[in-house]
């Protein structure tokens, strides 16, 4: 898997580079993935239960602006 940062983005909480993680979209009655998206992800923040919700909220706020 490619571990390069997503467009050189940094995590809004810890400042570490974000890594792309695949998100597969599969339509019904299709035997193969319809689309594979790569979403930004921070392993250190999402693995910490205290920061995980803050991280998801920060990423949602970033996408809405």
C-alpha positions as CSV (number, residue, x, y, z in Angstrom):
1,X,0.0,0.0,0.0
2,X,1.1,3.5,-0.7
3,X,2.1,5.3,2.5
4,X,2.9,8.7,0.9
5,X,1.0,11.6,2.4
6,X,-2.2,12.6,0.8
7,X,-1.4,15.9,-1.0
8,X,1.1,16.6,1.8
9,X,-1.7,17.1,4.2
10,X,-0.9,17.1,7.9
11,X,-3.2,15.8,10.7
12,X,-5.1,18.7,12.3
13,X,-4.5,17.3,15.8
14,X,-0.9,15.9,15.9
15,X,0.7,17.4,12.8
16,X,1.8,14.0,11.4
17,X,1.5,13.4,7.6
18,X,-1.8,11.7,6.6
19,X,-1.7,8.4,4.8
20,X,-4.2,7.2,2.2
21,X,-6.4,4.3,3.1
22,X,-8.6,2.6,0.6
23,X,-12.4,2.9,0.8
24,X,-14.1,0.5,-1.6
25,X,-17.6,1.2,-3.0
26,X,-19.4,-1.9,-4.2
27,X,-22.8,-1.6,-6.0
28,X,-25.4,-4.4,-5.4
29,X,-25.3,-7.3,-7.8
30,X,-21.8,-6.5,-9.1
31,X,-19.1,-9.1,-8.4
32,X,-16.3,-6.5,-8.3
33,X,-15.6,-3.1,-6.6
34,X,-17.3,-0.3,-8.5
35,X,-14.9,2.4,-7.2
36,X,-11.9,2.6,-4.8
37,X,-11.4,5.9,-3.0
38,X,-8.4,6.7,-0.9
39,X,-9.3,8.7,2.2
40,X,-6.8,10.5,4.4
41,X,-6.0,8.7,7.6
42,X,-3.9,9.3,10.7
43,X,-2.9,6.1,12.5
44,X,-1.7,7.7,15.7
45,X,-4.9,9.8,16.3
46,X,-7.5,7.2,15.3
47,X,-5.8,4.4,17.3
48,X,-6.1,6.6,20.5
49,X,-9.7,6.3,21.8
50,X,-9.6,9.7,23.4
51,X,-8.5,11.5,20.2
52,X,-10.4,9.4,17.7
53,X,-13.7,11.4,17.9
54,X,-11.9,14.7,17.9
55,X,-10.0,13.6,14.8
56,X,-13.2,12.6,12.9
57,X,-14.8,15.8,13.9
58,X,-11.8,17.9,12.7
59,X,-11.7,16.0,9.3
60,X,-15.5,16.5,8.8
61,X,-15.2,20.2,9.5
62,X,-12.2,20.4,7.1
63,X,-14.2,18.7,4.3
64,X,-17.3,21.0,4.9
65,X,-15.3,24.2,4.5
